Amino acid sequence: MGSTLGAAVVGGVVGSMAGSALAGGMSSNKDAANAKQAEATAAEKEAQELQQKADAAKAKAEAARAAAK
């Protein structure tokens, strides 16, 4: 359940950041649009890293449960 919750939180953050980047992309200021795109890319990378940590924690928990049996 923890992994699912973490993925939902990460997904919400990435969705929010991507939405902001898209809204910023419609402005006439290309520098601002590029900055928003870079921010969205960084958020996506962070989300991937967090998901990998969540997956690793889940695997560790499953291994601990298996060892306890």
Secondary structure by P-SEA (a helix, b strand, c coil): caaaaaaaaaaaaaaaaaaaaaaaaacccaaaaaaaaaaaaaaaaaaaaaaaaaaaaaaaaaaaaaaac
